[in-house]
Amino acid sequence: MVNQNMKLVFSALSALAVMLIGGVAFASNGAADNAFTMKAFIGIATGLGIGIAAFGGALGQGRAAAAALEGIARNPGASSKIFTPMILGLALIESLVIYALVISLILVLKL
């Protein structure tokens, strides 16, 4: 199953690389085209940045919550000791996603 998922991820990344490289092949040398191309790349970068950050944050939060709930299920007496670090960890993970959002907003405002 892991090999199947790795093949799927590799195929998706390869297709994305091919799509992004195709625009460079048809680029011209005009100054106006360079400004448009740079804006297009900034737009693509912000979209991908937010998507990857949200995906990674969601995976991290899901795994953290699952591990905490499993620990509480095995030892209900330790729920008060597990809950606070879990909330702190979830807040730190979310802060990284918000940081990616801020960086993307800064880039979009430069357009």
Steps between C-alpha positions, in 0.01 A plus 500: 500500500785738581665433163169572327466832685861595426447428129187716502678790673799473266271494195310806622821692567639403160184618326514827693864554399418436135213748511712770663797454265281527189440872560872572500544338160264749332625809681617796294764759582267800540514702821120501529495123466757462777285702740194294411694174534635603840149585620375165375776316684431695819132408471583134448747506789249651740232249405732204533650637822165531671383163368811319620496679837133420558551137397805458724332675791191284467710184495699613803192596697326177413792288610546701822132474592490128417806430715360703790161331483664160482705586808189616685313185396778280638533697823195719577661623821770680304255703289575823685874451445456421130239763411706815568810399299273385218328840483839673511627279217189565290541875552864486389409299190225749416739792549723360225203485262409858590863601437475349150177696449670825599792436263257422217299815570819708490586348163150552361499864611818552297302415186 
